[in-house]
Amino acid sequence: MCWNPISMKFTGVVCIAFVIVLVSALAPTKAVLEEKAECIPTELLSCLPAIQTGSQPTADCCGKLKEQESCLCGYIRNPLFSQYVTSENAHKTLANCGIPYPTC
């Protein structure tokens, strides 16, 4: 059997390309990791008094809401959380924190 340098180069390139595609497909993107890390509803417990009573939200509440602003549509769609996010007091809390109510 003859050794052919051209076919060996081609095989090497195909192997490297396969490894690159495999690694990039398995590696989660930064956006996915950030989204999963950000959407933690229990971090919004400091907002519960403002959402329940309509009182002024705390600075901690506003900070957490700003961190999780991209999660609000997911909370609205979730039956466990939608009542808290769609209430009149939730609208007021978001407005007091300077966060626009999301259009989902």
N, C-alpha and C positions, 0 to 999 in steps of 0.2 A: 504494500500500500504506500503510495507516495504522499509526502507531506506537502500541502499546498499553502503557501503563506497568505495568499489572497483570501482563501476560505477561512483561515484562522483569524484574520483581521475582521472579516465580516461577522464571524461567530462571536468574537470578542465585543464588537460594537453592539450587536443584538443583545448580548448578555448584559452589558452596561445599561443599555436603554431599558431593558426589562426591569432591572434593579431600580433605576430612577423612577420609572412609572409606578412600580410596586410601593416604594417608600413614600412617594408623594401621595399616593392613594390612601395609604394607611395613616399618614400624619394628619391629625385634625388641624384645621386652619385656626389662626388666632381669633378670628371673628366668632367661630363656633365656640371656642373655649370661653371667650369673654361673655357671650350671650348666656351660656349655661351658668357661668359663675355669677353673673349679675342678677339673674331672675330667681331670687330667694325671697319668697313672700314673707317669711318670718322676720326678715330684716326691716320690714315696714310696720312692725308692732308699735313703734313709737308714734305712728300716725293714727292709731286706732282711736284715741280720745278725740282728736280733731274730726275724724270721719264719723264717729258716733254722735258727737254733740254739736259739731259745727264750730267749735272753739278754734282759736288761733293755733296753727301747727307750730311745733317746736323747730328750732334750727336743725336738730338731728333728723326730725321727720322730713323736712325739706331737702336736706342733704341726701337722705336715702332715696327719696322720690326722684331726685335728679339723677342719681346713680342708676336707678331702675326705670327711667323714662321709656327706654326701648322695650320694656317688658309689659307696659300697661295694656296694650292690645291683647296680649296673651292672657292677662288677668281678667280682662273684660270677657273674653271667650270662655273662660273656665268657670263652670257653674259654682265651684267652691268659693271663688273670689269676686265674681261679677257684682254681687250685691253691694260690696264695699267700694268698688271702683266706679260704679254707675250712679251712686246715690247723689242727691243734691249736695250733701256735705262733702262728698269726695270732689265734686266739681269745685266747690268753694275752697277746699284744702289745696287743690292743685293751683287754683288762681292765686291764693295767698302765697304760695311758694314760687309764683312766676313761671309755672309750667302749663303750657297749653293743653287742653283736654285733647286726647288723641282722636284722630279720625281713622277708624280701622276699616 
